[in-house]
Amino acid sequence: MALAHPPDGTPPHALDRPRDLAPRAVAAPAGAALTVVIVNFCQWKNTARLVRQLRRSVAVRTGHAHIQVIDNGSPAHRLAARVARLRGVSVRRFDQNLGFAAAVNRGARLGAGPWVLLLNPDVTVPDGFLDDVHGAMARADALDGTGVVGFRLLNRDGTPQPSAGPFPSFARTLAGLLVPRARRKCRVNHGTARRPVEWATGGCLLVRRACFDDLGGLDESFFLYYEDVDFCRRAAERGWGVWFDPGPEVTHHWPLHARRVPAPLRLITRHALLTYARRHWGGWQARLLGGAIWTEAALRQLWAAARGDADAARCHAELRRLVTDLSAGRGPAAAARVRFAAAFLSPIAAAQDGRTE
């Protein structure tokens, strides 16, 4: 693995406040019942294709749904201006990667309607998808207290993709090491009936705005991954219902379990798991998990050094230090190591762009 190191060895904008590159971006119109938030990072081709598909819905043409694209510090791209000129679409760009949770929060706050839909740029949707989502909104309104609704995800070949699951626990996390990656967090939801679930994936997630505001949005301590699990758990704790609705379907092309996890991304996912564990598990369980991740990082560091991959070895060493920082209560130091890894995500994300065919 070769990382494109910044000249001074530090991630760009590591200590800067995010700068809004589109301060005049319009908010969703007041009549839009649904704000669709798409967080783009180095995937303008995928994002533009998804926006075109979403606009093939009556809900967009009539102003009942508005698409809000938040760009997380991607390089300049000709498609950004084209997407921003489309009717029913707004684009807001920042000059750094804020993290998924922070970007979603900014996008959601630009709307005022009663529902927010989160969509990954690496999904594709059928014509009329947002009209189907409006139907799901009506079904959710019929159930008192529904705050979160997950939908059916499909693989590229049309087979069901895991999209919801039980809350992670220390025992489930350890047991997950013995099963395929696709089954460690999520489960496939069969059948045609709506049913309650503990959590649903944020790659395609409908959230009632009252629930979103009640929880203060996604927890921005999570840079990437597990923010959806945490949100659903907090929602349930505050009495909101979390449901799976098999009506609307999307194809998710690049789920994490179906691709290789490079060292910078592994650091970020492990940080997310540790953050979740420290919030929701007992102290001793979080400490044991930290020890296991530290040991894993040490072994991966040795293996990377043995095969001459100095960049990967450096990332695994940073992960070991991150575990130590969290154990010692040095949150800002741990966050700085996440930003270090995030600075090298651009080629990982860009490798998927234009491949949602």
C-alpha positions in Angstrom: 0.0 0.0 0.0 1.4 3.4 -1.0 0.1 6.5 0.8 0.4 9.9 -0.7 2.1 11.6 2.2 1.5 15.4 2.6 4.8 17.3 2.4 5.1 17.9 6.2 3.8 14.4 7.1 0.6 15.8 8.7 -2.9 15.5 7.3 -4.2 18.5 5.4 -6.5 20.9 7.4 -5.9 18.7 10.5 -6.4 21.7 12.9 -8.3 24.1 10.6 -12.0 24.8 10.9 -13.9 23.5 8.0 -14.4 26.1 5.3 -17.7 26.2 3.4 -16.9 26.4 -0.3 -20.5 27.1 -1.2 -21.9 29.5 1.4 -24.8 30.5 -0.9 -26.0 26.9 -1.3 -29.8 27.0 -0.9 -31.6 25.1 1.8 -34.4 22.7 1.0 -37.7 24.4 0.1 -40.2 24.8 2.9 -42.7 22.5 1.1 -40.3 19.5 0.9 -41.5 16.8 3.3 -38.3 14.8 2.7 -34.7 16.0 2.6 -32.4 13.4 1.0 -28.8 13.8 2.3 -26.0 12.3 0.2 -22.4 12.7 1.6 -20.0 12.7 -1.3 -16.3 12.0 -0.9 -14.3 11.6 -4.2 -17.2 9.9 -5.9 -18.8 12.6 -8.1 -19.6 10.2 -10.9 -21.5 7.9 -8.5 -23.2 10.8 -6.8 -24.3 12.4 -10.1 -25.7 9.1 -11.3 -27.6 8.6 -8.1 -29.0 12.2 -8.2 -30.2 11.6 -11.8 -32.0 8.4 -10.7 -33.6 10.2 -7.7 -34.9 12.9 -9.9 -37.0 10.3 -11.8 -39.5 10.6 -8.9 -42.7 12.6 -8.8 -41.7 13.7 -5.3 -38.8 15.7 -6.7 -40.6 17.1 -9.6 -43.4 18.4 -7.4 -41.0 19.8 -4.7 -42.1 17.2 -2.0 -38.5 15.9 -1.9 -35.3 17.8 -2.1 -31.8 16.4 -2.6 -29.0 17.8 -0.5 -25.4 16.8 -1.5 -22.7 17.5 1.1 -19.2 17.2 -0.4 -16.5 16.2 2.2 -13.4 17.9 0.8 -13.2 16.2 -2.5 -10.9 17.6 -5.2 -12.5 20.0 -7.7 -14.6 18.1 -10.3 -16.6 19.3 -13.3 -19.7 17.3 -12.2 -20.0 19.3 -8.9 -21.3 22.4 -10.8 -23.5 20.4 -13.0 -25.2 18.6 -10.1 -25.7 22.0 -8.3 -27.6 23.4 -11.3 -30.2 20.6 -11.3 -33.7 21.4 -10.2 -34.5 20.0 -6.8 -30.8 19.6 -5.8 -28.5 21.7 -3.6 -24.8 21.2 -3.2 -22.7 22.3 -0.3 -18.9 21.8 -0.4 -16.4 21.9 2.4 -12.6 22.1 2.1 -11.9 19.1 4.3 -13.3 15.7 5.2 -15.6 16.4 8.2 -16.4 12.7 8.7 -19.7 11.0 7.7 -21.6 11.9 10.9 -20.7 15.6 10.8 -21.5 15.9 7.1 -24.9 14.2 7.6 -25.8 16.6 10.4 -25.0 19.6 8.3 -27.0 18.3 5.4 -30.0 17.4 7.6 -30.1 20.9 9.1 -30.5 22.5 5.7 -34.0 20.9 5.5 -37.1 21.6 7.5 -39.5 18.9 6.5 -40.5 16.0 8.8 -38.3 13.4 7.3 -34.6 12.9 6.4 -33.3 10.2 4.1 -29.6 9.2 4.3 -28.2 7.7 1.1 -24.6 6.5 0.2 -23.3 7.6 -3.2 -22.5 3.9 -4.0 -26.1 2.9 -4.1 -28.4 2.9 -7.2 -32.2 3.2 -7.0 -35.1 2.4 -9.4 -37.2 5.0 -11.0 -39.8 6.4 -8.6 -37.8 5.4 -5.6 -38.5 8.5 -3.6 -42.2 8.0 -4.3 -41.9 4.6 -2.6 -40.1 6.3 0.3 -43.1 8.6 0.6 -45.2 5.6 1.0 -42.9 4.3 3.7 -43.2 7.7 5.4 -47.0 7.3 5.4 -46.7 3.8 6.9 -44.3 5.0 9.6 -46.7 7.9 10.5 -49.4 5.2 11.1 -47.1 3.7 13.8 -46.8 6.0 16.8 -43.3 6.7 17.9 -41.5 5.5 14.7 -38.2 7.3 14.5 -36.0 5.3 12.2 -36.8 3.1 9.2 -34.4 0.9 7.3 -35.0 -0.5 3.8 -34.0 -3.6 1.8 -30.5 -3.6 0.3 -29.6 -5.7 -2.6 -26.2 -6.9 -3.9 -25.1 -6.1 -7.5 -26.5 -9.5 -8.6 -29.9 -8.8 -7.1 -29.5 -11.1 -4.0 -30.4 -9.7 -0.6 -27.7 -7.9 1.3 -27.6 -7.7 5.1 -29.0 -4.4 6.2 -30.0 -4.6 9.9 -29.0 -6.5 13.0 -28.8 -6.8 16.8 -26.8 -4.3 18.8 -23.1 -5.3 18.9 -22.0 -6.8 22.2 -18.7 -8.0 23.4 -19.7 -11.6 23.0 -21.2 -11.0 19.5 -18.1 -9.2 18.4 -15.9 -12.0 19.4 -18.2 -14.6 17.9 -18.3 -12.6 14.7 -14.6 -13.5 14.1 -15.8 -17.1 13.4 -18.3 -16.1 10.7 -18.0 -14.5 7.2 -17.6 -10.7 7.3 -21.0 -10.2 5.7 -22.7 -11.7 8.8 -20.7 -10.1 11.6 -22.9 -6.9 12.1 -25.9 -7.3 9.9 -28.5 -9.8 9.0 -30.6 -10.4 5.8 -34.2 -9.4 6.3 -36.4 -11.9 4.5 -40.2 -11.6 4.1 -42.5 -8.8 3.0 -43.8 -7.6 6.4 -42.6 -4.6 8.3 -41.0 -5.5 11.6 -39.0 -3.9 14.4 -35.3 -4.2 14.4 -32.6 -3.1 16.8 -30.6 -1.1 14.2 -30.5 -0.5 10.4 -27.6 0.6 8.2 -27.0 4.3 7.5 -26.3 3.6 3.9 -30.1 4.0 3.2 -31.9 5.2 6.4 -35.1 7.2 6.8 -35.2 9.2 10.0 -38.0 11.3 11.4 -36.7 14.8 12.0 -38.2 15.0 15.5 -36.2 11.9 16.4 -33.1 13.4 14.7 -33.4 16.6 16.6 -34.2 14.8 19.9 -30.9 13.0 19.7 -28.9 16.0 18.4 -28.2 14.2 15.1 -25.5 11.6 14.6 -22.7 11.5 17.2 -19.8 13.3 15.5 -17.3 11.4 17.8 -17.7 8.7 15.1 -15.8 9.7 12.0 -17.0 6.8 9.9 -18.9 3.6 10.7 -21.0 2.6 13.8 -22.6 6.0 13.9 -25.8 4.4 12.6 -25.7 1.7 15.2 -25.1 4.3 18.0 -27.9 6.5 16.6 -30.5 3.6 16.6 -29.5 2.5 20.1 -29.9 6.0 21.4 -33.2 6.4 19.6 -34.5 3.2 21.2 -33.3 4.3 24.6 -35.4 7.5 24.2 -38.5 5.5 23.2 -38.3 5.8 19.4 -39.2 2.8 17.3 -36.7 1.4 14.8 -38.3 -0.5 11.9 -37.4 -2.4 8.8 -39.7 -1.7 5.8 -39.1 -4.1 2.9 -41.0 -1.9 0.4 -38.3 0.4 -1.1 -35.2 -1.3 -2.4 -31.8 -0.1 -3.3 -28.7 -1.7 -4.7 -25.6 -1.2 -2.6 -22.5 -1.8 -4.7 -19.6 -1.6 -2.4 -20.4 -2.6 1.2 -17.4 -2.7 3.5 -17.6 -6.5 4.0 -17.3 -7.1 0.3 -13.9 -5.3 -0.2 -10.4 -5.2 1.1 -9.8 -3.0 4.1 -6.6 -1.0 3.7 -4.7 0.0 6.8 -5.9 3.7 7.0 -9.6 2.5 6.7 -9.0 -0.2 9.3 -7.7 2.3 11.8 -10.9 4.3 11.3 -13.2 1.3 11.6 -11.4 0.1 14.7 -11.7 3.6 16.3 -15.5 3.5 15.5 -15.9 0.1 17.2 -13.9 1.2 20.2 -15.9 4.4 20.5 -19.1 2.4 20.4 -17.8 0.0 23.0 -16.8 2.7 25.4 -20.2 4.3 25.1 -22.4 1.2 25.4 -20.5 -1.7 27.0 -19.2 -2.3 30.5 -15.8 -0.8 31.2 -14.0 -4.2 31.4 -15.4 -5.3 28.1 -14.2 -2.1 26.4 -10.8 -2.6 27.9 -10.6 -6.2 26.7 -11.6 -5.1 23.2 -9.0 -2.4 23.3 -6.4 -5.0 24.2 -7.5 -7.3 21.4 -7.3 -4.5 18.9 -3.9 -3.4 20.1 -2.6 -7.0 19.7 -4.2 -7.3 16.3 -2.5 -4.0 15.2 0.8 -5.1 16.5 0.6 -8.4 14.6 -0.4 -6.6 11.4 2.4 -4.1 11.9 4.9 -6.9 12.1 3.5 -8.6 9.0 3.5 -5.3 7.0 7.1 -4.6 8.0 8.1 -8.2 7.0 6.7 -7.7 3.5 8.2 -4.2 3.2 5.0 -2.2 3.4 6.2 0.7 5.5 3.1 2.8 5.0 0.8 0.0 6.3 3.1 -0.6 9.2 2.9 3.1 10.1 -0.9 3.0 10.1 -1.0 -0.1 12.3 1.5 1.6 14.7 -0.8 4.6 14.8 -3.7 2.3 15.6 -1.8 0.9 18.6 -1.2 4.5 19.8 -4.9 5.3 19.3 -5.9 2.4 21.6 -3.5 3.7 24.2 -4.8 7.2 23.9 -8.4 6.2 24.3 -7.5 4.0 27.3 -5.7 7.0 28.9 -8.6 9.4 28.2 -6.7 11.3 25.6 -9.6 11.9 23.2 -8.1 14.7 21.2 -4.9 12.7 20.6 -7.0 9.8 19.4 -9.0 12.1 17.1 -5.8 13.4 15.6 -4.8 9.9 14.7 -8.1 9.4 13.0 -7.6 12.6 11.0 -4.1 11.3 10.0 -5.7 8.2 8.6 -8.6 10.1 6.9 -6.1 12.2 5.0 -5.3 9.0 2.9 -8.8 7.9 2.1 -9.1 9.7 -1.2 -7.7 7.0 -3.4 -9.7 4.3 -1.6 -13.0 6.2 -2.3 -12.0 7.3 -5.8 -11.3 3.6 -6.7 -15.1 3.0 -6.5 -16.2 6.1 -8.5 -18.0 5.4 -11.7 -18.4 1.7 -10.9 -22.1 1.7 -9.8 -23.1 0.2 -13.2 
